[in-house]
Amino acid sequence: MVLAFHPTVAENDSFTRWFASVTGSSPNMSSKTVVDAGSAKQQKSGRATSRPAPGTMLKRVASYVLGLNILAAGIVLNTRSGLGVAAFTSSAYAFSNISSLSFGTATTLIYLVLVVLELVLLRKPEPAVLLQIPFSFAFGIVVDLYDALFPRWSLSLAGQFVLLAVAILCTATGVTLSVRANFVVAPPDGTVQTISRVSGRDYGLVKNVFDLTMMGVTVVMCLSTGSPLYGLGIGTVLSALLNGRIIRLLEMALDRHTTLGQH
């Protein structure tokens, strides 16, 4: 399920600016991901290139697959809390409930719409965007897997908040591991990157507008079908406030561990 694509430095810089907008400080994310201390950069034709050691690539693949699984588990657990899901998940969750499609299938369809939007904005089929198509199908399958595994618990209010906290932690951990692996990005992040690049607007601003737009789409879908406001609640707000900060702390801890491992 590994879809290997290396995002550009500009995309990673955009991701860093988003963290700064969410947390109010730099997330200390490097423009390159985990690189083996023994790997050396080679200079060829005036252009610096790096060739990761096989062990390093294996670690990146493992980090990516593990991260996507933890992210999918966090997304599903978020829905089980009953307190509201993250903004980027709200449209898929509402669509799933309204259409009776599985959560994973709805996620795939929403992701594919976002990929089409990216292609329209870019006006050319870039590999970074095209790789998001198989990613969308693969991730939808993983979401359905965890949706089938996790039961629908009957929880007290305290239990709901505990489950929400676990879901947010899983989501943040999954994002951290998958981003550090430096492979293909998820369509919601890819869409924000594309809009930011085409419009010249700051990534953080585009990210905030994108999240609000996704919630707006959720509201329109629910109201137009006479359905409850699926997925929107206090959990949506808490996810927006806490995810970025937790990711920053995890990044700092992993960077510190990597630095210590090199000595």
C-alpha positions, 0 to 999 in steps of 0.5 A, a space after each residue: 500500500 506504499 505510494 512513494 512520492 517525495 514532496 517538494 521542499 516548498 510543500 514542506 515549508 508550507 506545512 511548517 507555516 501551517 503549524 506556525 499558524 496553528 500553534 503560534 510557533 515553529 514546529 521545528 519540522 525539517 524540510 527533509 525527513 528522517 535520514 540515516 546518519 551514515 548516509 552521505 550526500 553526493 554532488 553530481 553535475 552541480 546538483 546535490 542528491 542523497 541516496 538513503 540507505 536500505 535500512 532507512 527506506 525500510 524505516 520510512 515505509 514502516 513509519 508511513 504504513 503505521 502512520 496511516 493505520 493509526 490515522 485511520 483508527 483515530 478518525 474512526 474513534 473520533 466518530 465513536 465519541 459522538 462529540 464531533 469529528 475533525 473538520 477535514 473528516 466532517 464532509 465524508 462522515 456526513 455523506 456516509 450517514 446521508 447516503 448509507 455508503 460506508 465511511 471508507 467509501 464516502 472518504 474515498 469519494 470526497 478525496 477523489 473530488 479534491 483530487 479533481 479540484 487540484 487537477 483543475 487548479 493546476 491545469 496539468 496532471 502532476 505526479 504528486 496529485 495523480 498518486 493521491 488517486 490510489 492513495 484515496 482508494 487504499 485509505 478508504 479501505 483502511 478506514 472501513 477496516 477500522 470502522 468494522 473493527 471498532 464497536 459502537 460503544 454506549 458511553 457516559 459523557 466522561 467516557 466520550 471525552 476520554 475516547 475523543 482524547 484518544 482519537 485526537 492523540 491517534 490522529 496527531 500521531 498518525 499525521 506525524 509518522 506519515 508526514 515524516 516518512 515523506 511519501 504521498 500526502 492525503 488529498 485534503 493536505 494536497 488540496 490546501 498545498 495546491 490552492 496555496 501555491 496557485 493563489 500565492 496565499 499563506 498555507 495557514 490561511 488557506 488551511 483555515 478557509 479549507 476547514 471552514 469550507 468543509 464544515 460548510 459543505 457538511 452543513 449544506 448537505 445535512 440541511 438540504 437533506 433534512 438530516 441532523 448535523 452529522 459530525 459537527 460538535 465540540 469535538 470538531 473545535 477541540 480537534 482543531 485546537 489540539 491536533 496541531 499542538 500535539 503534532 508539534 510536541 511529537 515532532 520535537 520528541 522524535 527530533 530529540 530522539 533522532 539527535 540523541 541516536 546520532 551520538 
